[in-house]
Amino acid sequence: MKMPAINTAALPFFRFVAACIVIFFHFGQKVEIYPQVPAVFKAGSLMVTFFFVLSGFVLLLGYHQRALHWRQYWTRRAIKILPLYLLALLLSAWFSGLAGHLTAADFLLNLFCLQSWLPGPLAINFASWFVSVLLFCYCLFPPILIFLQQKRPDGRLMVAVSLLLWLITQLVLIRLLNSGFYTGYPSWSHDLIYYFPLSHFCSFFIGICGAYYLQTSSYKVKQGGMWSLLTTLALFGAVALLVQWQPQLVQLLGLKLPFAASLYAPVMLLILWHLTCASNPLLNLLSWPKFALWGEMSYGLFILQAPMDTLYKYFIPDHSLEPGIYFMLLFILLAATVFLLIVMEKAVAGRIRLTS
Protein backbone atom coordinates (compact mmCIF):
# COMPACT_ATOMS: atom_id res chain seq x y z
CA MET A 1 0.00 0.00 0.00
CA LYS A 2 1.46 3.35 -0.99
CA MET A 3 1.88 5.72 1.93
CA PRO A 4 0.80 9.35 1.53
CA ALA A 5 3.57 11.93 1.36
CA ILE A 6 2.17 13.72 4.41
CA ASN A 7 -0.43 13.14 7.08
CA THR A 8 -2.17 16.18 8.56
CA ALA A 9 -4.59 14.27 10.82
CA ALA A 10 -2.82 15.34 14.03
CA LEU A 11 -2.79 19.06 13.22
CA PRO A 12 -6.35 19.87 14.44
CA PHE A 13 -5.51 18.67 17.96
CA PHE A 14 -2.45 20.91 18.18
CA ARG A 15 -4.38 23.86 16.73
CA PHE A 16 -6.92 23.43 19.52
CA VAL A 17 -4.18 23.14 22.18
CA ALA A 18 -2.53 26.31 20.88
CA ALA A 19 -5.84 28.21 21.16
CA CYS A 20 -6.31 26.94 24.73
CA ILE A 21 -2.82 28.14 25.64
CA VAL A 22 -3.67 31.60 24.30
CA ILE A 23 -6.83 31.72 26.42
CA PHE A 24 -4.99 30.52 29.53
CA PHE A 25 -2.30 33.14 28.91
CA HIS A 26 -4.90 35.91 28.81
CA PHE A 27 -7.36 34.83 31.50
CA GLY A 28 -5.67 32.20 33.65
CA GLN A 29 -3.31 34.55 35.46
CA LYS A 30 -5.65 34.83 38.46
CA VAL A 31 -5.61 31.08 39.00
CA GLU A 32 -3.56 30.21 42.08
CA ILE A 33 -1.43 27.61 40.33
CA TYR A 34 -0.57 29.91 37.42
CA PRO A 35 2.99 30.68 38.62
CA GLN A 36 3.75 26.95 38.92
CA VAL A 37 2.47 26.06 35.45
CA PRO A 38 5.32 25.33 32.98
CA ALA A 39 6.09 28.34 30.79
CA VAL A 40 5.17 26.52 27.57
CA PHE A 41 1.53 26.32 28.70
CA LYS A 42 1.50 30.07 29.32
CA ALA A 43 3.21 31.02 26.06
CA GLY A 44 0.11 32.43 24.39
CA SER A 45 2.00 35.05 22.43
CA LEU A 46 4.24 32.36 20.93
CA MET A 47 1.25 30.33 19.78
CA VAL A 48 0.38 33.14 17.38
CA THR A 49 3.57 32.32 15.48
CA PHE A 50 2.43 28.71 15.34
CA PHE A 51 -0.90 29.82 13.83
CA PHE A 52 0.81 31.88 11.12
CA VAL A 53 3.23 29.08 10.17
CA LEU A 54 0.40 26.56 10.20
CA SER A 55 -1.79 28.80 8.01
CA GLY A 56 0.84 29.04 5.29
CA PHE A 57 1.60 25.32 5.62
CA VAL A 58 -1.96 24.05 5.17
CA LEU A 59 -2.80 26.58 2.44
CA LEU A 60 0.08 25.38 0.29
CA LEU A 61 -0.86 21.75 0.92
CA GLY A 62 -4.41 22.49 -0.18
CA TYR A 63 -3.58 24.41 -3.36
CA HIS A 64 -0.27 23.03 -4.58
CA GLN A 65 -1.82 20.41 -6.87
CA ARG A 66 -4.75 22.46 -8.18
CA ALA A 67 -5.46 25.78 -9.81
CA LEU A 68 -6.40 28.71 -7.63
CA HIS A 69 -9.67 30.37 -8.64
CA TRP A 70 -9.69 33.82 -7.11
CA ARG A 71 -13.42 34.04 -6.44
CA GLN A 72 -13.54 30.61 -4.83
CA TYR A 73 -10.38 31.32 -2.85
CA TRP A 74 -11.67 34.54 -1.33
CA THR A 75 -15.16 33.15 -0.75
CA ARG A 76 -13.72 30.31 1.30
CA ARG A 77 -11.46 32.66 3.26
CA ALA A 78 -14.34 35.04 3.93
CA ILE A 79 -16.72 32.29 5.08
CA LYS A 80 -14.07 30.87 7.36
CA ILE A 81 -12.90 34.14 8.91
CA LEU A 82 -15.44 36.96 8.70
CA PRO A 83 -18.69 35.74 10.36
CA LEU A 84 -17.08 35.08 13.75
CA TYR A 85 -14.83 38.10 13.33
CA LEU A 86 -17.79 40.42 12.77
CA LEU A 87 -19.72 38.84 15.64
CA ALA A 88 -16.75 39.41 17.95
CA LEU A 89 -16.37 42.98 16.64
CA LEU A 90 -20.01 43.87 17.24
CA LEU A 91 -20.01 42.41 20.75
CA SER A 92 -16.74 44.14 21.62
CA ALA A 93 -17.85 47.46 20.10
CA TRP A 94 -21.08 47.32 22.11
CA PHE A 95 -19.19 46.77 25.37
CA SER A 96 -16.63 49.46 24.49
CA GLY A 97 -19.46 51.86 23.72
CA LEU A 98 -21.11 51.17 27.06
CA ALA A 99 -17.80 51.88 28.78
CA GLY A 100 -17.29 55.08 26.75
CA HIS A 101 -14.12 53.80 25.05
CA LEU A 102 -15.39 53.37 21.49
CA THR A 103 -14.20 55.71 18.73
CA ALA A 104 -15.33 55.84 15.13
CA ALA A 105 -11.73 55.53 13.90
CA ASP A 106 -11.09 52.35 15.89
CA PHE A 107 -14.37 50.83 14.75
CA LEU A 108 -13.70 51.55 11.07
CA LEU A 109 -10.14 50.21 11.26
CA ASN A 110 -11.43 47.00 12.85
CA LEU A 111 -14.34 46.76 10.43
CA PHE A 112 -11.98 46.80 7.43
CA CYS A 113 -9.31 44.69 9.22
CA LEU A 114 -6.67 47.43 9.02
CA GLN A 115 -5.98 47.86 12.75
CA SER A 116 -2.58 46.12 12.74
CA TRP A 117 -1.17 48.69 10.30
CA LEU A 118 -1.55 51.62 12.72
CA PRO A 119 -0.86 52.22 16.43
CA GLY A 120 -3.47 50.88 18.82
CA PRO A 121 -4.28 47.53 17.15
CA LEU A 122 -5.65 46.08 20.42
CA ALA A 123 -8.54 48.54 20.63
CA ILE A 124 -12.07 47.08 20.81
CA ASN A 125 -11.16 43.35 20.52
CA PHE A 126 -7.52 42.75 21.44
CA ALA A 127 -7.38 39.42 19.53
CA SER A 128 -8.55 40.92 16.23
CA TRP A 129 -5.09 42.18 15.23
CA PHE A 130 -4.29 38.57 14.32
CA VAL A 131 -7.01 38.56 11.64
CA SER A 132 -5.74 41.85 10.24
CA VAL A 133 -2.29 40.31 9.74
CA LEU A 134 -3.71 37.02 8.48
CA LEU A 135 -5.77 38.71 5.76
CA PHE A 136 -2.63 40.52 4.59
CA CYS A 137 -0.90 37.13 4.32
CA TYR A 138 -3.91 35.72 2.45
CA CYS A 139 -3.56 38.55 -0.08
CA LEU A 140 0.04 37.59 -0.78
CA PHE A 141 -0.57 33.85 -0.99
CA PRO A 142 -2.01 33.72 -4.57
CA PRO A 143 0.99 35.35 -6.31
CA ILE A 144 3.36 33.17 -4.27
CA LEU A 145 1.42 30.05 -5.26
CA ILE A 146 1.36 31.06 -8.93
CA PHE A 147 5.14 31.57 -8.85
CA LEU A 148 5.71 28.17 -7.26
CA GLN A 149 3.39 26.39 -9.70
CA GLN A 150 4.83 28.05 -12.81
CA LYS A 151 8.54 28.24 -11.97
CA ARG A 152 8.74 25.06 -9.83
CA PRO A 153 11.87 26.12 -7.91
CA ASP A 154 13.82 23.66 -5.80
CA GLY A 155 12.12 23.06 -2.45
CA ARG A 156 15.34 23.34 -0.47
CA LEU A 157 16.06 26.69 -2.12
CA MET A 158 12.62 28.02 -1.13
CA VAL A 159 13.13 26.94 2.48
CA ALA A 160 16.49 28.72 2.44
CA VAL A 161 14.86 31.87 1.02
CA SER A 162 12.17 31.79 3.70
CA LEU A 163 14.80 31.39 6.44
CA LEU A 164 16.75 34.32 4.98
CA LEU A 165 13.62 36.50 5.09
CA TRP A 166 13.02 35.35 8.67
CA LEU A 167 16.61 36.18 9.64
CA ILE A 168 16.41 39.67 8.12
CA THR A 169 13.11 40.29 9.91
CA GLN A 170 14.54 39.14 13.24
CA LEU A 171 17.69 41.24 12.88
CA VAL A 172 15.58 44.34 12.21
CA LEU A 173 13.30 43.63 15.17
CA ILE A 174 16.22 42.90 17.51
CA ARG A 175 17.82 46.17 16.42
CA LEU A 176 14.62 48.07 17.18
CA LEU A 177 14.13 46.33 20.53
CA ASN A 178 17.63 47.13 21.74
CA SER A 179 17.76 50.77 20.73
CA GLY A 180 16.21 53.96 21.96
CA PHE A 181 13.37 53.36 19.53
CA TYR A 182 11.60 50.85 21.78
CA THR A 183 9.85 52.45 24.76
CA GLY A 184 8.03 49.40 26.15
CA TYR A 185 4.38 48.51 26.45
CA PRO A 186 2.08 50.28 25.77
CA SER A 187 3.60 52.37 23.01
CA TRP A 188 3.46 52.71 19.26
CA SER A 189 6.96 51.21 19.09
CA HIS A 190 5.66 48.07 20.81
CA ASP A 191 2.75 47.93 18.37
CA LEU A 192 5.11 48.21 15.39
CA ILE A 193 7.37 45.40 16.56
CA TYR A 194 4.78 42.90 17.77
CA TYR A 195 1.60 43.55 15.74
CA PHE A 196 2.74 45.00 12.41
CA PRO A 197 2.01 42.58 9.51
CA LEU A 198 5.59 42.57 8.22
CA SER A 199 6.79 41.25 11.58
CA HIS A 200 4.75 38.08 11.05
CA PHE A 201 4.71 37.54 7.30
CA CYS A 202 8.00 35.62 7.50
CA SER A 203 6.22 33.02 9.68
CA PHE A 204 3.49 32.57 7.09
CA PHE A 205 6.08 32.37 4.30
CA ILE A 206 8.12 29.77 6.20
CA GLY A 207 4.96 27.66 6.44
CA ILE A 208 4.38 27.94 2.68
CA CYS A 209 7.95 27.03 1.77
CA GLY A 210 8.09 24.22 4.30
CA ALA A 211 4.98 22.61 2.84
CA TYR A 212 6.26 23.18 -0.69
CA TYR A 213 9.46 21.35 0.20
CA LEU A 214 7.46 18.35 1.41
CA GLN A 215 5.29 18.36 -1.71
CA THR A 216 8.26 18.42 -4.06
CA SER A 217 10.47 15.97 -2.16
CA SER A 218 10.34 12.21 -1.86
CA TYR A 219 9.43 12.21 1.82
CA LYS A 220 6.79 9.74 2.90
CA VAL A 221 5.06 9.13 6.19
CA LYS A 222 7.36 6.84 8.12
CA GLN A 223 5.78 4.18 10.26
CA GLY A 224 7.58 4.05 13.57
CA GLY A 225 7.41 2.52 16.99
CA MET A 226 9.37 3.38 20.10
CA TRP A 227 12.07 5.47 18.38
CA SER A 228 9.50 7.61 16.61
CA LEU A 229 7.59 8.08 19.86
CA LEU A 230 10.77 9.08 21.69
CA THR A 231 11.54 11.56 18.92
CA THR A 232 8.11 13.14 19.34
CA LEU A 233 8.53 13.42 23.10
CA ALA A 234 12.07 14.75 22.76
CA LEU A 235 11.00 17.40 20.24
CA PHE A 236 8.21 18.75 22.41
CA GLY A 237 10.38 18.48 25.51
CA ALA A 238 13.09 20.55 23.82
CA VAL A 239 10.55 23.21 22.85
CA ALA A 240 9.23 23.33 26.43
CA LEU A 241 12.75 23.80 27.79
CA LEU A 242 13.53 26.45 25.19
CA VAL A 243 10.49 28.46 26.26
CA GLN A 244 11.26 27.88 29.96
CA TRP A 245 14.81 29.20 29.54
CA GLN A 246 13.91 32.36 27.66
CA PRO A 247 14.95 34.68 30.54
CA GLN A 248 18.31 32.92 30.82
CA LEU A 249 18.83 33.22 27.05
CA VAL A 250 18.15 36.97 27.16
CA GLN A 251 20.54 37.34 30.07
CA LEU A 252 23.22 35.29 28.34
CA LEU A 253 23.02 37.27 25.09
CA GLY A 254 22.46 40.61 26.76
CA LEU A 255 19.77 41.38 24.17
CA LYS A 256 16.01 41.65 24.14
CA LEU A 257 14.61 39.12 21.68
CA PRO A 258 11.28 39.33 19.77
CA PHE A 259 9.96 36.02 21.11
CA ALA A 260 6.37 36.92 20.18
CA ALA A 261 7.22 38.24 16.71
CA SER A 262 8.16 35.19 14.62
CA LEU A 263 11.35 34.24 16.49
CA TYR A 264 10.13 30.65 16.87
CA ALA A 265 8.93 30.26 13.26
CA PRO A 266 11.68 27.77 12.22
CA VAL A 267 10.98 25.72 15.34
CA MET A 268 7.27 25.66 14.48
CA LEU A 269 8.12 24.42 10.99
CA LEU A 270 10.20 21.59 12.44
CA ILE A 271 7.21 20.60 14.57
CA LEU A 272 4.90 20.61 11.54
CA TRP A 273 7.35 18.56 9.52
CA HIS A 274 7.50 15.99 12.29
CA LEU A 275 3.73 15.88 12.82
CA THR A 276 3.07 15.32 9.13
CA CYS A 277 5.94 12.95 8.31
CA ALA A 278 6.10 10.73 11.40
CA SER A 279 3.82 7.99 12.64
CA ASN A 280 3.77 6.50 16.14
CA PRO A 281 1.17 5.47 18.74
CA LEU A 282 0.97 8.95 20.30
CA LEU A 283 0.47 10.75 16.98
CA ASN A 284 -2.03 8.10 15.91
CA LEU A 285 -4.00 8.75 19.11
CA LEU A 286 -3.91 12.52 18.51
CA SER A 287 -5.13 11.93 14.94
CA TRP A 288 -8.54 10.75 16.22
CA PRO A 289 -11.10 12.05 13.68
CA LYS A 290 -13.19 13.68 16.41
CA PHE A 291 -10.32 16.09 17.06
CA ALA A 292 -11.04 17.66 13.67
CA LEU A 293 -14.00 19.47 15.24
CA TRP A 294 -11.73 20.69 18.02
CA GLY A 295 -9.46 22.15 15.39
CA GLU A 296 -12.41 23.95 13.80
CA MET A 297 -13.23 25.46 17.19
CA SER A 298 -9.77 26.98 17.65
CA TYR A 299 -10.38 30.14 15.60
CA GLY A 300 -13.68 30.82 17.34
CA LEU A 301 -12.07 30.35 20.75
CA PHE A 302 -9.32 32.77 19.77
CA ILE A 303 -11.44 35.57 18.30
CA LEU A 304 -14.34 35.40 20.80
CA GLN A 305 -12.31 35.11 24.00
CA ALA A 306 -12.33 38.83 24.86
CA PRO A 307 -16.01 39.68 24.17
CA MET A 308 -17.21 36.48 25.84
CA ASP A 309 -15.17 37.31 28.94
CA THR A 310 -16.74 40.78 29.08
CA LEU A 311 -20.20 39.33 28.57
CA TYR A 312 -19.56 36.76 31.27
CA LYS A 313 -18.55 39.47 33.76
CA TYR A 314 -21.91 41.19 33.27
CA PHE A 315 -23.63 38.16 34.81
CA ILE A 316 -20.94 36.71 37.07
CA PRO A 317 -18.39 39.24 38.38
CA ASP A 318 -14.92 37.75 38.54
CA HIS A 319 -14.63 38.60 42.25
CA SER A 320 -17.69 36.53 43.16
CA LEU A 321 -16.05 33.16 42.40
CA GLU A 322 -12.76 31.47 43.10
CA PRO A 323 -10.37 32.34 40.23
CA GLY A 324 -10.03 28.73 39.15
CA ILE A 325 -13.81 28.19 39.03
CA TYR A 326 -14.31 31.50 37.22
CA PHE A 327 -11.78 30.56 34.54
CA MET A 328 -13.23 27.06 34.16
CA LEU A 329 -16.78 28.36 33.72
CA LEU A 330 -15.57 31.01 31.26
CA PHE A 331 -13.83 28.37 29.15
CA ILE A 332 -16.90 26.10 29.21
CA LEU A 333 -19.15 28.99 28.13
CA LEU A 334 -16.74 30.00 25.38
CA ALA A 335 -16.32 26.44 24.08
CA ALA A 336 -20.09 25.79 24.15
CA THR A 337 -20.78 29.02 22.27
CA VAL A 338 -18.22 28.26 19.57
CA PHE A 339 -19.47 24.68 19.25
CA LEU A 340 -23.06 25.86 18.71
CA LEU A 341 -21.92 28.44 16.16
CA ILE A 342 -20.03 25.76 14.21
CA VAL A 343 -23.05 23.44 14.28
CA MET A 344 -25.26 26.28 13.01
CA GLU A 345 -22.73 27.12 10.29
CA LYS A 346 -22.66 23.51 9.09
CA ALA A 347 -26.46 23.34 9.11
CA VAL A 348 -26.77 26.52 7.04
CA ALA A 349 -24.08 25.34 4.63
CA GLY A 350 -25.91 22.03 4.25
CA ARG A 351 -29.20 23.75 3.43
CA ILE A 352 -27.49 25.97 0.89
CA ARG A 353 -26.02 22.91 -0.86
CA LEU A 354 -29.41 21.18 -0.84
CA THR A 355 -31.24 24.14 -2.32
CA SER A 356 -28.58 25.16 -4.82
C-alpha positions in Angstrom: 0.0 0.0 0.0 1.5 3.4 -1.0 1.9 5.7 1.9 0.8 9.4 1.5 3.6 11.9 1.4 2.2 13.7 4.4 -0.4 13.1 7.1 -2.2 16.2 8.6 -4.6 14.3 10.8 -2.8 15.3 14.0 -2.8 19.1 13.2 -6.4 19.9 14.4 -5.5 18.7 18.0 -2.5 20.9 18.2 -4.4 23.9 16.7 -6.9 23.4 19.5 -4.2 23.1 22.2 -2.5 26.3 20.9 -5.8 28.2 21.2 -6.3 26.9 24.7 -2.8 28.1 25.6 -3.7 31.6 24.3 -6.8 31.7 26.4 -5.0 30.5 29.5 -2.3 33.1 28.9 -4.9 35.9 28.8 -7.4 34.8 31.5 -5.7 32.2 33.6 -3.3 34.6 35.5 -5.6 34.8 38.5 -5.6 31.1 39.0 -3.6 30.2 42.1 -1.4 27.6 40.3 -0.6 29.9 37.4 3.0 30.7 38.6 3.7 27.0 38.9 2.5 26.1 35.5 5.3 25.3 33.0 6.1 28.3 30.8 5.2 26.5 27.6 1.5 26.3 28.7 1.5 30.1 29.3 3.2 31.0 26.1 0.1 32.4 24.4 2.0 35.1 22.4 4.2 32.4 20.9 1.2 30.3 19.8 0.4 33.1 17.4 3.6 32.3 15.5 2.4 28.7 15.3 -0.9 29.8 13.8 0.8 31.9 11.1 3.2 29.1 10.2 0.4 26.6 10.2 -1.8 28.8 8.0 0.8 29.0 5.3 1.6 25.3 5.6 -2.0 24.1 5.2 -2.8 26.6 2.4 0.1 25.4 0.3 -0.9 21.8 0.9 -4.4 22.5 -0.2 -3.6 24.4 -3.4 -0.3 23.0 -4.6 -1.8 20.4 -6.9 -4.7 22.5 -8.2 -5.5 25.8 -9.8 -6.4 28.7 -7.6 -9.7 30.4 -8.6 -9.7 33.8 -7.1 -13.4 34.0 -6.4 -13.5 30.6 -4.8 -10.4 31.3 -2.8 -11.7 34.5 -1.3 -15.2 33.1 -0.8 -13.7 30.3 1.3 -11.5 32.7 3.3 -14.3 35.0 3.9 -16.7 32.3 5.1 -14.1 30.9 7.4 -12.9 34.1 8.9 -15.4 37.0 8.7 -18.7 35.7 10.4 -17.1 35.1 13.7 -14.8 38.1 13.3 -17.8 40.4 12.8 -19.7 38.8 15.6 -16.8 39.4 18.0 -16.4 43.0 16.6 -20.0 43.9 17.2 -20.0 42.4 20.8 -16.7 44.1 21.6 -17.9 47.5 20.1 -21.1 47.3 22.1 -19.2 46.8 25.4 -16.6 49.5 24.5 -19.5 51.9 23.7 -21.1 51.2 27.1 -17.8 51.9 28.8 -17.3 55.1 26.8 -14.1 53.8 25.1 -15.4 53.4 21.5 -14.2 55.7 18.7 -15.3 55.8 15.1 -11.7 55.5 13.9 -11.1 52.4 15.9 -14.4 50.8 14.8 -13.7 51.5 11.1 -10.1 50.2 11.3 -11.4 47.0 12.9 -14.3 46.8 10.4 -12.0 46.8 7.4 -9.3 44.7 9.2 -6.7 47.4 9.0 -6.0 47.9 12.7 -2.6 46.1 12.7 -1.2 48.7 10.3 -1.5 51.6 12.7 -0.9 52.2 16.4 -3.5 50.9 18.8 -4.3 47.5 17.2 -5.6 46.1 20.4 -8.5 48.5 20.6 -12.1 47.1 20.8 -11.2 43.4 20.5 -7.5 42.7 21.4 -7.4 39.4 19.5 -8.5 40.9 16.2 -5.1 42.2 15.2 -4.3 38.6 14.3 -7.0 38.6 11.6 -5.7 41.9 10.2 -2.3 40.3 9.7 -3.7 37.0 8.5 -5.8 38.7 5.8 -2.6 40.5 4.6 -0.9 37.1 4.3 -3.9 35.7 2.5 -3.6 38.6 -0.1 0.0 37.6 -0.8 -0.6 33.9 -1.0 -2.0 33.7 -4.6 1.0 35.4 -6.3 3.4 33.2 -4.3 1.4 30.1 -5.3 1.4 31.1 -8.9 5.1 31.6 -8.9 5.7 28.2 -7.3 3.4 26.4 -9.7 4.8 28.1 -12.8 8.5 28.2 -12.0 8.7 25.1 -9.8 11.9 26.1 -7.9 13.8 23.7 -5.8 12.1 23.1 -2.5 15.3 23.3 -0.5 16.1 26.7 -2.1 12.6 28.0 -1.1 13.1 26.9 2.5 16.5 28.7 2.4 14.9 31.9 1.0 12.2 31.8 3.7 14.8 31.4 6.4 16.7 34.3 5.0 13.6 36.5 5.1 13.0 35.3 8.7 16.6 36.2 9.6 16.4 39.7 8.1 13.1 40.3 9.9 14.5 39.1 13.2 17.7 41.2 12.9 15.6 44.3 12.2 13.3 43.6 15.2 16.2 42.9 17.5 17.8 46.2 16.4 14.6 48.1 17.2 14.1 46.3 20.5 17.6 47.1 21.7 17.8 50.8 20.7 16.2 54.0 22.0 13.4 53.4 19.5 11.6 50.8 21.8 9.8 52.4 24.8 8.0 49.4 26.1 4.4 48.5 26.4 2.1 50.3 25.8 3.6 52.4 23.0 3.5 52.7 19.3 7.0 51.2 19.1 5.7 48.1 20.8 2.7 47.9 18.4 5.1 48.2 15.4 7.4 45.4 16.6 4.8 42.9 17.8 1.6 43.6 15.7 2.7 45.0 12.4 2.0 42.6 9.5 5.6 42.6 8.2 6.8 41.3 11.6 4.7 38.1 11.1 4.7 37.5 7.3 8.0 35.6 7.5 6.2 33.0 9.7 3.5 32.6 7.1 6.1 32.4 4.3 8.1 29.8 6.2 5.0 27.7 6.4 4.4 27.9 2.7 8.0 27.0 1.8 8.1 24.2 4.3 5.0 22.6 2.8 6.3 23.2 -0.7 9.5 21.4 0.2 7.5 18.3 1.4 5.3 18.4 -1.7 8.3 18.4 -4.1 10.5 16.0 -2.2 10.3 12.2 -1.9 9.4 12.2 1.8 6.8 9.7 2.9 5.1 9.1 6.2 7.4 6.8 8.1 5.8 4.2 10.3 7.6 4.1 13.6 7.4 2.5 17.0 9.4 3.4 20.1 12.1 5.5 18.4 9.5 7.6 16.6 7.6 8.1 19.9 10.8 9.1 21.7 11.5 11.6 18.9 8.1 13.1 19.3 8.5 13.4 23.1 12.1 14.7 22.8 11.0 17.4 20.2 8.2 18.8 22.4 10.4 18.5 25.5 13.1 20.5 23.8 10.6 23.2 22.9 9.2 23.3 26.4 12.8 23.8 27.8 13.5 26.4 25.2 10.5 28.5 26.3 11.3 27.9 30.0 14.8 29.2 29.5 13.9 32.4 27.7 15.0 34.7 30.5 18.3 32.9 30.8 18.8 33.2 27.1 18.2 37.0 27.2 20.5 37.3 30.1 23.2 35.3 28.3 23.0 37.3 25.1 22.5 40.6 26.8 19.8 41.4 24.2 16.0 41.6 24.1 14.6 39.1 21.7 11.3 39.3 19.8 10.0 36.0 21.1 6.4 36.9 20.2 7.2 38.2 16.7 8.2 35.2 14.6 11.4 34.2 16.5 10.1 30.6 16.9 8.9 30.3 13.3 11.7 27.8 12.2 11.0 25.7 15.3 7.3 25.7 14.5 8.1 24.4 11.0 10.2 21.6 12.4 7.2 20.6 14.6 4.9 20.6 11.5 7.4 18.6 9.5 7.5 16.0 12.3 3.7 15.9 12.8 3.1 15.3 9.1 5.9 13.0 8.3 6.1 10.7 11.4 3.8 8.0 12.6 3.8 6.5 16.1 1.2 5.5 18.7 1.0 8.9 20.3 0.5 10.8 17.0 -2.0 8.1 15.9 -4.0 8.8 19.1 -3.9 12.5 18.5 -5.1 11.9 14.9 -8.5 10.7 16.2 -11.1 12.0 13.7 -13.2 13.7 16.4 -10.3 16.1 17.1 -11.0 17.7 13.7 -14.0 19.5 15.2 -11.7 20.7 18.0 -9.5 22.2 15.4 -12.4 24.0 13.8 -13.2 25.5 17.2 -9.8 27.0 17.6 -10.4 30.1 15.6 -13.7 30.8 17.3 -12.1 30.4 20.8 -9.3 32.8 19.8 -11.4 35.6 18.3 -14.3 35.4 20.8 -12.3 35.1 24.0 -12.3 38.8 24.9 -16.0 39.7 24.2 -17.2 36.5 25.8 -15.2 37.3 28.9 -16.7 40.8 29.1 -20.2 39.3 28.6 -19.6 36.8 31.3 -18.5 39.5 33.8 -21.9 41.2 33.3 -23.6 38.2 34.8 -20.9 36.7 37.1 -18.4 39.2 38.4 -14.9 37.8 38.5 -14.6 38.6 42.3 -17.7 36.5 43.2 -16.0 33.2 42.4 -12.8 31.5 43.1 -10.4 32.3 40.2 -10.0 28.7 39.1 -13.8 28.2 39.0 -14.3 31.5 37.2 -11.8 30.6 34.5 -13.2 27.1 34.2 -16.8 28.4 33.7 -15.6 31.0 31.3 -13.8 28.4 29.2 -16.9 26.1 29.2 -19.2 29.0 28.1 -16.7 30.0 25.4 -16.3 26.4 24.1 -20.1 25.8 24.2 -20.8 29.0 22.3 -18.2 28.3 19.6 -19.5 24.7 19.3 -23.1 25.9 18.7 -21.9 28.4 16.2 -20.0 25.8 14.2 -23.1 23.4 14.3 -25.3 26.3 13.0 -22.7 27.1 10.3 -22.7 23.5 9.1 -26.5 23.3 9.1 -26.8 26.5 7.0 -24.1 25.3 4.6 -25.9 22.0 4.2 -29.2 23.8 3.4 -27.5 26.0 0.9 -26.0 22.9 -0.9 -29.4 21.2 -0.8 -31.2 24.1 -2.3 -28.6 25.2 -4.8 
